Amino acid sequence: MNRICLKNKVIAITGSTGGLGQVLSLELAKKGALLALMDIDSEKLKLQARELSGLALEVDVTSLDSIEAAMAKANDHFGKIDIIIANAGITKMAPMISSSEKDFSQVIDINLNGPWRTFKAALPYISESSGYMAAICSMASFVHCPLQASYAASKAGLHAVCNSVRMEVKHLGIDVGSYHPTFFPSPLMDGVTSDPVGNKLWGGNKEGPWKMITIEEVVSDIISGIEERAELVVIPKRKTLVAKASGFFRRYIERRGFKGSEIQEAISLSQRS
């Protein structure tokens, strides 16, 4: 398989100052990529841009106008955009009985609508470069955990967006990839593992099907996927069968990963906080 060289490729990445965004941006910079760094945290963004010699672009992924303005600035600055990485995302844990419509909608708006807006805003420039659009999804696209309906729905939906858009833009020479890592250390996961509800569900992510992998493994596989302009990247690769046959394995995963009593205890814990 032919691999593209990332040196001097212009890469725009949302959520660039987050846990995965930081490490991924650093490794892309080491590859010689020219980075359009996009995030809502302006102070972290300015520091990151100085460290990586990138272009800092404050972006709110819940606003199409904000993303369109950032993409236009990136294209004006670099003269092109070759690769888009829709990385911004959040999570919230709560059972339906106590979760709010506002929280559910916020996760959907950032995790699902945000990447759609990112792809839409980037499309005119990616069309010119016959480039590549990548979305950071999750194994939650295939394995749907209790107390995370919003997150599971957003990541399953984002996988569907990638599959749909890929067919729309193929004639333009554009490739679209979805990336599905399992649990890995990050500020997002720090919140999960420090939460008694998360600990009850996933046992601290220390063993079994929910065991965390290193962020270095995640970033390495993402970069390899980008170099290959891959359609589907499951991280780690050994979980690919589960991802591709998720419907077949769903009952087993639910029985193996979530005991009914533990779900009830997690719901009780969530209602105490």
Buried (B, 14 or more C-beta within 10 A) or exposed (E): EEEBEBEEBBBBBBBBBBBBBBBBBBBBBEBEBBBBBBBBBEEBBBEBBEEBEBBBBBBBBBEBEBBBBBBBBBBEBBEBBBBBBBBBBBBBBBBEEEBEEEBBEBBBBBBBBBBBBBBBBBBEBBEEBEBBBBBBBBBBBBBBBBBBBBBBBBBBBBBBBBEEBBEEBEEEEBBBBBBBBBBBBBEBBEBBBEBBBBBBBBBBBEEEBBEBBEBEBBBEBBBEBBBBBBEBBBBBEEBBEBBEEBEEBBEEBBEEBBEEEBBEBBBEBBEEE
